[in-house]
Amino acid sequence: MAERVLITLAQDAEDASSGLRVFRDSLPRNATRITAVISEFFAISASLRQLDSAEGDPRFQPSFYRIRDDVGLLCRSLQANVSDVFAMFARSRGRSRQMVWEDLQHKMEQDEGEGLLERLQCYRGILQALFEVVTGRRPSSLVELRRQLASLAAAQGVVSSLSVKITQDGFIIALQLPFDGERLWVRIYWRPADNRTRVLIMTKASNGLDRHYCVPLVSLKIVRDRSCLKLCRARQDGRYDLWAKLNFATYERMVLFYCTFVAMKRQDERGVPHPVLLDSFELDTSDGQGERELFAGVIEHGDMRHALRLFRDRASGGVRLEASAKRGPMQDVPIWTAFVTKYVGDRDWPQYERDGVVSLAAIRPPPYVFLPRYEPARNRADEYVLQFTISEDGRQFIEVWVALCRS
């Protein structure tokens, strides 16, 4: 799953770039700099995908040990910046875009010593240099770029003694998110050798001292409570004790954390120790404010069969597709999800082709994938397609979508 870390970060960079377009259009004084930031995010996304492809190439994969530490530090540092941008988006709901943009620039330039544009340019340069290393070339600027990255990471505070120990044990960061105005950070770690996973929570006590809490994912159950996800430990009597509670600013971020958590937990080779710790459709809630399943059918891709579901979140109004394993030990574990709220209202977004095939005009951002090296099916026109095993399911999907557009 290490390769999916690069793809996930690439998708996050694209999301940040897309969100910044709104800021550029409404902040003419800062438009030139924001445009440059947007371009850098897209270039970084392309470089991350290039590096991901190289890691899967048998010609280059054996050389990846040369850059693994660099990639790990870069990903942690870049993720911290992406998280800052997402936090800015969330703050703009209650404050002017000019204010939150200036606040972000001050934090980065004054508190951490380097502006957003400059650090993105650094990341892009490092990514290109690292690609050259694994493809057999010797970039002349790598030493200076490494020094610059190390200085930035130290200023950001993305390194802690416990996280260093976890890394020394062979784990790498798969996901990192801030909560509560960056007063609390959550990292999910994954170890390639045996797919074992850890979740690390970093915060400060009332006396200002750092507090770190770390447990295996398989020891926790995830439960939704409105806009929060509760991470719970099981008791012998079948009830749960709260270990951590995470409040999400957006439905989409909550879904991505949930799907990542569940998929990595179920791929851990140790297995879930007790059935009460299994997670199954936990984004639905007993108070009627969670997700509602609008459609369920079976699709196939090659020799794989997936359960396809269409969900609408009652609280936020968000709409998404999810494909999960149809059978076997990973049954109902998310494989990919796509947020399609923006297409609600467009009856023609899905088209029934023939023989149970439904094509989708577009999905932006692309589906988020939780299975290593998997990509959802596409046709020759590069449209995403759903190959239903039963033709009637494909027609019913169209009917459900049209009804959703009318509601």
C-alpha positions in Angstrom: 0.0 0.0 0.0 3.0 2.3 0.1 2.4 3.2 -3.5 -1.1 4.3 -2.7 0.3 6.9 -0.3 1.8 8.7 -3.3 -1.4 8.5 -5.2 -3.5 9.7 -2.2 -1.2 12.6 -1.7 -1.3 13.4 -5.4 -5.1 13.5 -5.2 -4.9 15.7 -2.1 -2.7 18.1 -4.0 -5.2 18.2 -6.9 -8.0 18.9 -4.4 -6.0 21.8 -2.9 -5.3 23.2 -6.3 -9.0 23.0 -7.3 -10.1 24.7 -4.0 -7.6 27.5 -4.5 -9.2 28.6 -7.8 -12.1 30.1 -5.8 -9.6 32.1 -3.8 -7.8 33.3 -6.9 -11.0 34.5 -8.5 -12.1 36.4 -5.4 -8.7 37.8 -4.4 -7.4 39.8 -7.4 -4.5 41.3 -5.3 -3.1 37.8 -4.7 -4.2 36.2 -8.0 -0.7 36.0 -9.5 0.8 34.2 -6.5 -2.2 31.9 -6.0 -2.1 31.0 -9.7 1.6 30.0 -9.2 0.6 27.9 -6.2 -2.1 26.2 -8.2 0.4 25.4 -10.9 2.9 24.0 -8.4 0.3 21.7 -6.8 -0.7 20.3 -10.2 3.0 19.8 -11.0 3.6 18.1 -7.7 0.6 15.8 -8.3 2.1 14.8 -11.7 5.5 14.1 -10.1 4.0 12.0 -7.3 2.1 9.9 -9.9 5.3 9.6 -12.0 7.2 8.3 -8.9 4.4 5.9 -8.1 4.6 4.5 -11.6 8.3 4.1 -11.3 7.9 2.2 -8.0 5.7 -0.3 -9.8 8.2 -0.7 -12.7 10.4 -3.8 -12.3 13.3 -1.8 -13.9 13.3 0.8 -11.1 11.7 -0.7 -8.0 14.9 -2.4 -6.7 16.5 1.1 -6.5 13.8 2.6 -4.3 15.7 1.9 -1.1 17.9 4.8 -2.2 15.2 7.3 -1.7 12.7 5.8 0.7 13.7 8.0 3.7 13.5 11.1 1.5 10.1 10.1 0.2 8.8 9.5 3.7 10.0 12.9 5.0 8.7 14.7 1.9 5.3 13.1 2.2 5.0 14.1 5.8 6.1 17.6 5.1 3.9 18.0 2.0 0.9 16.5 3.8 1.3 19.1 6.6 1.1 21.9 4.0 -1.9 20.3 2.2 -3.6 20.0 5.6 -2.9 23.7 6.2 -4.6 24.6 3.0 -7.7 22.4 3.7 -7.9 24.0 7.2 -7.9 27.4 5.4 -10.8 26.3 3.3 -12.7 25.3 6.4 -11.9 28.6 8.1 -13.2 30.6 5.1 -16.7 29.5 5.9 -16.8 31.9 8.9 -14.2 34.5 7.8 -13.3 36.4 4.7 -11.0 34.6 2.2 -8.6 37.6 2.3 -8.1 37.1 6.1 -7.6 33.3 6.0 -5.2 33.6 3.1 -3.1 36.2 4.9 -3.2 34.1 8.1 -1.9 31.1 6.2 0.9 33.1 4.6 1.9 34.6 8.0 2.0 31.2 9.6 4.3 29.8 6.9 6.5 32.8 6.2 6.9 34.2 9.8 6.5 31.1 12.0 8.1 28.5 9.7 10.4 30.6 7.6 9.2 29.8 4.1 6.1 30.7 2.1 3.7 28.2 0.5 4.9 28.9 -3.1 8.5 28.5 -2.2 8.1 25.3 -0.3 6.0 23.8 -3.1 8.8 24.7 -5.5 11.2 22.8 -3.2 9.0 19.7 -3.1 8.7 19.7 -6.9 12.5 20.0 -7.3 13.0 17.1 -4.8 10.5 14.9 -6.5 12.2 15.4 -9.8 15.6 14.7 -8.3 14.4 11.5 -6.6 12.9 10.3 -9.8 16.3 10.8 -11.5 18.0 8.8 -8.7 15.8 5.7 -9.2 16.1 5.9 -13.0 19.9 5.9 -12.8 20.9 9.5 -13.0 22.7 11.7 -10.5 21.0 15.1 -9.9 23.5 17.7 -8.8 21.1 19.6 -6.6 19.9 16.8 -4.4 22.2 17.5 -1.4 21.0 21.1 -1.2 17.3 20.1 -1.7 17.6 17.5 1.1 19.0 20.2 3.4 16.2 22.5 2.6 13.6 19.8 3.1 15.1 18.8 6.5 15.0 22.5 7.7 11.4 22.9 6.6 10.3 19.6 8.3 12.0 20.7 11.5 10.2 24.1 11.4 6.9 22.3 10.8 7.4 20.0 13.7 6.5 16.9 11.7 9.1 14.8 13.6 8.6 13.4 17.1 10.5 10.8 19.2 7.6 8.3 19.1 7.1 8.8 15.3 10.8 8.3 14.8 10.6 5.0 16.7 7.6 3.8 14.7 9.5 4.7 11.5 12.6 2.8 12.7 10.3 -0.3 13.2 9.6 -0.2 9.5 6.3 1.7 9.4 5.6 4.6 7.0 3.0 7.3 7.1 -0.1 6.5 5.0 -2.3 9.4 6.2 -1.9 12.5 8.4 -4.6 14.9 9.3 -5.0 17.9 11.7 -8.0 18.4 14.0 -9.2 21.1 16.4 -7.3 23.9 14.8 -4.1 21.8 14.5 -4.1 21.2 18.3 -4.4 17.5 17.6 -2.8 15.5 14.8 -3.6 11.9 13.7 -1.3 9.7 11.7 -2.0 6.2 10.3 1.1 4.1 9.8 1.5 1.0 7.6 4.4 -1.5 7.5 4.9 -3.0 4.0 6.6 -6.2 5.3 3.4 -7.5 6.9 0.7 -4.9 6.3 0.5 -4.1 10.0 -1.0 -0.8 10.9 -0.8 1.8 13.7 -2.7 5.0 14.6 -0.8 7.7 16.4 -2.5 10.7 18.0 -0.3 13.7 19.0 -1.6 16.5 21.1 -0.6 18.7 24.1 -1.8 18.4 27.6 -3.1 21.5 29.6 0.5 22.0 31.0 1.9 22.3 27.4 3.6 19.0 27.4 3.4 16.8 24.3 1.1 13.7 24.6 1.3 10.8 22.1 -1.0 7.8 22.0 -0.5 4.9 19.7 -2.4 1.6 19.2 -2.9 -1.0 16.3 -5.8 -0.2 14.1 -7.1 -3.8 14.6 -7.7 -3.0 18.3 -10.2 -0.2 17.5 -13.7 0.1 16.1 -14.8 3.2 14.3 -18.3 4.6 15.0 -19.9 7.7 13.5 -21.5 10.4 15.7 -22.9 13.1 13.3 -19.8 15.0 12.0 -17.4 13.0 14.3 -15.8 9.6 14.1 -15.3 7.8 17.4 -12.4 5.4 17.7 -13.4 2.9 20.4 -11.9 -0.1 22.2 -14.0 -3.1 22.9 -14.8 -4.4 26.4 -15.4 -8.0 27.4 -19.1 -7.3 27.9 -19.5 -6.3 24.3 -19.7 -2.6 24.9 -17.2 0.1 23.9 -14.9 2.6 25.6 -14.1 5.8 23.8 -10.4 6.1 22.8 -10.5 9.2 20.6 -13.1 11.4 19.0 -12.3 13.2 15.7 -14.5 16.1 14.4 -14.4 16.6 10.7 -15.1 19.9 8.9 -16.4 18.1 5.8 -18.3 15.0 4.9 -15.8 14.1 2.2 -12.8 14.1 4.7 -14.7 12.0 7.1 -15.5 9.4 4.4 -11.9 9.3 3.3 -10.6 8.8 6.8 -13.2 6.1 7.4 -12.5 4.2 4.2 -8.8 4.4 4.7 -9.0 3.3 8.3 -11.3 0.3 7.5 -9.4 -0.8 4.4 -6.0 -0.7 6.1 -7.3 -2.4 9.2 -8.8 -5.3 7.3 -5.6 -5.8 5.3 -3.5 -6.1 8.5 -2.1 -9.6 8.4 -2.8 -10.1 12.1 -6.5 -9.9 11.5 -9.2 -8.4 13.6 -9.1 -10.2 17.0 -12.9 -10.2 17.7 -16.1 -9.8 15.6 -17.2 -6.8 17.8 -14.3 -4.9 16.3 -15.4 -5.3 12.7 -16.6 -2.1 10.9 -19.7 -2.4 8.7 -21.5 0.6 7.2 -20.7 2.7 10.2 -21.4 5.9 8.4 -25.1 5.2 8.8 -26.3 6.3 12.2 -29.2 5.3 14.5 -30.4 9.0 14.7 -31.2 9.1 11.0 -28.5 11.7 10.2 -26.1 9.4 8.6 -25.8 7.9 5.1 -28.8 6.4 3.3 -28.3 3.7 0.7 -30.1 4.7 -2.4 -28.9 1.8 -4.6 -27.1 -1.5 -4.4 -26.0 -3.8 -7.2 -23.1 -5.9 -8.4 -20.5 -4.9 -10.9 -17.5 -6.8 -12.3 -14.1 -5.8 -13.5 -12.0 -8.6 -15.0 -12.5 -11.6 -12.7 -13.4 -9.4 -9.7 -16.9 -8.8 -8.5 -17.7 -5.7 -6.4 -20.7 -4.5 -4.5 -21.6 -1.1 -5.9 -23.6 1.3 -3.7 -24.9 4.8 -4.0 -25.1 6.7 -0.8 -26.6 10.1 0.2 -25.6 11.7 3.5 -28.7 13.1 5.3 -26.7 15.6 7.3 -24.6 17.2 4.6 -26.4 16.2 1.4 -23.3 14.7 0.0 -23.6 11.9 -2.6 -21.0 9.2 -3.3 -20.5 5.9 -5.0 -18.6 3.1 -3.3 -17.3 -0.2 -4.6 -16.5 -2.9 -2.0 -15.5 -6.5 -2.1 -18.4 -8.7 -2.9 -17.2 -11.9 -1.3 -14.3 -13.4 0.6 -12.6 -12.3 3.9 -12.6 -8.7 2.7 -16.3 -8.6 2.0 -17.8 -5.0 2.3 -14.3 -3.5 2.7 -14.1 -0.3 0.5 -12.1 -0.6 -2.7 -12.9 2.9 -4.1 -15.2 5.7 -3.5 -16.1 8.7 -5.7 -17.9 11.9 -4.6 -20.5 12.8 -7.1 -22.6 15.5 -5.4 -21.7 18.1 -8.1 -23.4 15.9 -10.7 -26.8 15.7 -8.9 -29.2 17.6 -11.1 -27.7 16.2 -14.4 -29.8 13.3 -15.5 -27.5 12.6 -18.3 -24.4 12.1 -16.2 -24.8 8.3 -16.3 -25.6 6.7 -19.6 -26.8 3.2 -20.1 -24.8 1.7 -23.0 -25.7 -2.0 -23.5 -25.4 -5.3 -21.8 -25.4 -3.8 -18.3 -22.7 -1.2 -19.0 -23.2 2.3 -17.6 -20.8 5.0 -18.5 -20.2 8.1 -16.3 -19.5 11.4 -18.1 -16.9 12.5 -15.6 -15.7 12.1 -12.0 -13.6 14.9 -10.6 -11.8 14.5 -8.5 -11.1 10.9 -9.6 -12.2 8.0 -7.4 -10.2 7.5 -4.3 -8.8 4.0 -4.3 -8.0 1.9 -1.2 -6.6 -1.3 -2.9 -3.0 -1.3 -4.0 -2.4 -1.0 -7.8 -6.1 -1.0 -8.6 -7.8 1.4 -11.0 -11.6 1.6 -11.6 -12.6 0.5 -15.1 -12.7 2.9 -18.0 -13.7 2.7 -21.6 -11.8 3.8 -24.7 -13.1 7.4 -24.3 -11.5 7.4 -20.9 -14.9 7.5 -19.2 -15.4 5.5 -16.0 -17.7 2.6 -16.6 -19.8 0.3 -14.3 -20.2 -3.2 -15.7 -23.3 -4.6 -14.0 -23.6 -8.4 -13.8 -27.3 -8.1 -14.3 -28.5 -5.7 -17.1 -31.6 -4.8 -15.1 -29.4 -3.5 -12.3 -27.8 -1.1 -14.8 -31.2 0.2 -15.8 -32.3 0.5 -12.2 -29.2 2.6 -11.4 -30.2 5.1 -14.1 -33.7 5.2 -12.7 -32.4 5.8 -9.2 -30.1 8.6 -10.4 -32.9 10.3 -12.3 -35.1 10.2 -9.2 -32.3 11.6 -7.2 -32.0 14.5 -9.6 -35.7 15.2 -9.2 -35.7 15.2 -5.4 
